[in-house]
Amino acid sequence: MKILKFLFILFFIFNINNVALAKSNDQLELKISKNLRCLICQGQSIYDSQSDFAVSMKLLINKKINEGLNEKEIYDLLIEKYGEWIVYDTNLNKNTFILWGLPVLLFLIGGAIILKKLVFRKV
Amino acid sequence: MKNKILLTVLIFFLIFCFAIFLKSLNTSSIYVPEKSEKRELPEFVATELFSNKEITSNEIFKDSDFYILNIWASWCAPCREEHPQLMELSSNLSVKIIGLNYKDNPKKAKKFLKELGNPFSTTIIDKTGIIAIEFGGYGIPETFIINKDKKIIKTFIGNLTEDALKEINSIIK
């Protein structure tokens, strides 16, 4: 009886782990597919698009997650095949430095202007 | 004086915006993937169309200096148009042509090859479209040139034109 109980607990723990893993994999698949651009329905994400390409891409993402690849490895793999354009959230490199740098620059300039006005007003 | 500076800045800004919009009007908004040169050939296992047996990429890509992988389907009209070009290429013995039958009905695919001729030394089935994506394909027809080091050296998107055929011949000669 004790062995049976022990086996039941083991089975229960194993199943809980499997369910949790499947859930986290589903969430990762969802996150990746929302950050990828469909090359057929340009302007839609892989998650939103129902094109043949997007359907196959979702299957590929699922396959790669099950093979043990992490989020970054999947993005790198797809960037190598389709270029940086396929991801919405691009990495910082020589092609995207204006995209990432300009808002920071504008924020700093704006901040400096406001600061200057405030200091002058006090004086 | 201050107003004059503001007006000049505003005019320059408007000219700048106008130039950007004018340039955008003459630029295509349709993105075509920038394929990195000499990409690695993906490793996969697929089913052969005629024998229905499983075959690995290592078994397919061996014993040739160049390989041409063509993504096609019987339901794709441009594939029918480019078929004579593939038949012409198949007469070149220094190249092995592999067909990737994309999301197709096997019966219709066999009928298509029977009707127009079979240029492929091996035809593999891609029911889900995953193999096409592993190659970096995003539509059909699409053709990839692979060298003996198993690197994808050239991609042709769309049906093979006479110019593309000339380019392929210059690569594989």
Interface residues (C-beta under 8 A of the other chain):
Chain A: L39 I40 Q42 D52 F53 V55 S56 M57 L59 L60 K63 E80 K81 Y82 G83 W85 I86
Chain B: S29 I30 Y31 P33 E34 K35 S36 R39 K103 T128 G129 I130 A132 I133 E134 F135 G136 Y138 G139
